[in-house]
């Protein structure tokens, strides 16, 4: 799995997790969706993604977007 796919998988997982936590635990968990969305937007403009750095250090091969 490349870094690009790992980042997308992680972002999707966090969105679904925050929706479940917001529904079952507290509406404050919806702020995690805001954070993930803003991080995806800034990563699309700047190419900087903290999750990509973590996945690179974990040994994922480089993809097209995050090298």
C-alpha positions as CSV (number, residue, x, y, z in Angstrom):
1,X,0.0,0.0,0.0
2,X,1.4,3.4,-1.0
3,X,1.5,6.4,1.2
4,X,-1.3,8.0,-0.8
5,X,-3.7,5.1,-0.3
6,X,-2.7,4.8,3.4
7,X,-3.5,8.5,4.0
8,X,-6.9,8.2,2.2
9,X,-7.7,5.1,4.2
10,X,-6.7,6.8,7.5
11,X,-8.7,9.9,6.7
12,X,-11.8,7.8,5.8
13,X,-11.4,5.8,9.0
14,X,-11.2,9.0,11.1
15,X,-14.3,10.5,9.5
16,X,-16.3,7.3,10.1
17,X,-15.0,7.0,13.7
18,X,-15.8,10.6,14.5
19,X,-19.3,10.2,13.1
20,X,-19.9,7.2,15.3
21,X,-18.5,8.8,18.3
22,X,-20.4,12.0,17.7
23,X,-23.7,10.0,17.4
24,X,-23.1,7.6,20.3
25,X,-20.9,9.6,22.8
26,X,-20.9,13.4,22.3
27,X,-21.5,15.8,19.5
28,X,-18.1,17.4,20.3
29,X,-16.6,14.5,18.4
30,X,-17.8,16.0,15.1
31,X,-15.0,18.5,15.5
32,X,-12.7,15.7,14.5
33,X,-14.4,15.7,11.1
34,X,-13.7,19.4,10.8
35,X,-10.0,18.8,11.6
36,X,-9.7,16.0,9.1
37,X,-11.4,18.0,6.4
38,X,-9.3,21.1,6.9
39,X,-6.1,18.9,7.0
40,X,-7.1,17.3,3.6
41,X,-7.7,20.8,2.1
42,X,-4.4,22.2,3.3
43,X,-2.6,19.0,2.1
44,X,-4.1,19.4,-1.3
45,X,-2.6,22.9,-1.6
46,X,0.7,22.5,0.2
47,X,1.6,18.8,-0.2
48,X,2.4,18.7,3.5
49,X,0.5,16.0,5.4
50,X,1.6,14.8,8.9
51,X,0.0,11.4,8.3
52,X,2.1,10.9,5.2
53,X,5.2,11.5,7.3
54,X,4.1,8.9,9.8
55,X,3.3,6.4,7.1
56,X,6.7,7.0,5.4
57,X,8.5,6.3,8.7
58,X,6.4,3.1,9.0
59,X,7.8,2.0,5.7
60,X,5.1,2.6,3.2
61,X,6.4,3.2,-0.4
62,X,6.0,6.6,-1.9
63,X,3.0,7.3,-4.1
64,X,2.3,10.0,-6.6
65,X,1.0,12.7,-4.2
66,X,3.3,12.3,-1.2
67,X,6.9,11.4,-1.9
